[in-house]
Amino acid sequence: MIRVDAFLVAIAVASALGVVGSQHQARKLYAELEREQTRMHGLEVEWDQLQLEQSTWAAHARVEKIARERLGMRVPPSGQLFSVEVAQ
């Protein structure tokens, strides 16, 4: 009878240790998930800012202004414009 009781106690202790270990692992994984979600949110904000910055830098009016002021470019007269069609 003592052996059966000792066996049951050992199984109960092993089961309790398993529960504690699995809860600890679950908490660690949840904390890691929270960190990664926070990081993901920060990266999404940064991506939105970069897209806005790219659209600002690539705006047609800005490119045209730089072409005129820095590069001295101008729109060619209508007689110098040629249209090229691509055969398909």
C-alpha positions in Angstrom: 0.0 0.0 0.0 2.9 2.4 0.8 4.4 1.7 -2.6 1.1 2.7 -4.4 0.9 5.8 -2.3 4.5 6.8 -3.0 3.9 6.1 -6.7 0.8 8.3 -6.8 2.6 11.1 -4.9 5.5 10.9 -7.4 3.0 11.1 -10.3 1.2 14.0 -8.7 4.6 15.9 -8.2 5.7 15.1 -11.8 2.3 16.3 -13.1 2.6 19.5 -11.0 6.1 20.2 -12.3 4.9 19.7 -15.8 2.1 22.2 -15.3 4.5 24.7 -13.9 6.9 24.2 -16.7 4.3 24.6 -19.4 2.8 27.7 -17.8 6.3 29.2 -17.6 6.9 28.4 -21.3 3.5 29.9 -22.2 4.3 33.1 -20.4 7.7 33.4 -22.1 6.1 32.9 -25.5 3.4 35.4 -24.8 5.9 38.0 -23.7 7.9 37.4 -26.9 4.7 37.7 -29.0 4.0 41.0 -27.4 7.5 42.3 -28.1 7.2 41.2 -31.7 3.8 42.8 -32.2 5.2 46.1 -30.7 8.1 45.8 -33.1 5.8 45.1 -36.0 3.7 48.2 -35.2 6.8 50.3 -35.1 7.9 49.0 -38.5 4.5 49.7 -39.9 4.7 53.3 -38.7 8.2 53.6 -40.2 7.0 52.1 -43.5 4.1 54.6 -43.7 6.5 57.5 -43.0 8.9 56.2 -45.7 6.2 56.0 -48.2 5.1 59.5 -47.5 8.7 60.7 -47.8 9.1 58.9 -51.1 5.9 60.4 -52.5 7.1 63.9 -51.4 10.6 63.4 -53.0 9.1 62.0 -56.2 6.4 64.6 -56.7 6.3 65.8 -60.3 6.4 69.5 -59.4 9.6 68.9 -57.3 11.3 66.9 -60.0 10.5 69.6 -62.6 11.7 72.4 -60.3 15.0 70.6 -59.7 15.4 69.9 -63.4 14.9 73.6 -64.3 16.9 75.1 -61.5 19.9 72.7 -60.9 20.2 71.0 -64.3 19.1 73.9 -66.5 16.6 71.7 -68.4 13.7 73.1 -70.3 10.7 71.8 -72.2 11.7 71.5 -75.9 9.8 73.4 -78.5 6.9 71.5 -80.1 8.9 71.1 -83.4 11.5 69.1 -81.6 9.1 66.6 -80.0 8.9 63.1 -81.6 6.5 60.3 -80.8 7.8 56.7 -80.9 5.4 53.9 -81.1 6.4 50.3 -80.1 5.2 47.6 -82.4 3.6 44.6 -80.6 
